Amino acid sequence: MVKTRLEIITAERVVYSEDVDIVVAPGIEGELGVLPHHAPLMTMIQPGELRVRRDNVEESMFVSGGFLEVRGDKVVVLANVAERADEIDVARAEAAKHRAEERMAQPPAQIDHARAEAALRRSMMRLKVAEKSRKRRQRPV
Ligand code: ATP
């Protein structure tokens, strides 16, 4: 079966590099599905879940923005920050969510609302990715 090479790269490391069947990424204008032989494309991505199917196995990752490029048989994601589901520290994401919620409960003039909202979104997306992966592992085979 034809595959697409997916590389997710941050300034620090290569987070993911595999041949996959489909990539569903959080594009800035909504979810973006990329199958093999997709037309060349370049788009910004927003903080969210990036899903992959590889040989009938589904994987989820968290990406916190950056760019996605489709060229030839390759999809390259240059992400500000990216974590595979098993790398997500759930307690840390819960603490970040709690902090962001507390900030947003303050009077608007006293906080940078957009910043708190962005932090809240990152934490909620991390928790979603981690939870999905936990449920997948529990599923009977
Ligand atoms: P926090 O307030 O907990 O730092 P954040 O959303 O502000 O969260 P980022 O700026 O997105 O954090 O990421 C900073 C670095 O910390 C990145 O390297 C990222 O991979 C890592 N990181 C942040 N939160 C987590 C988490 N819950 N699990 C694993 N790594 C995380």
Residues whose N, C-alpha, C, O or C-beta is under 5 A from the ligand:
A	BS01	ATP	S64 V81 A82 E83 E87 I88 D89 V90 R92 A93 A96 R122 R126
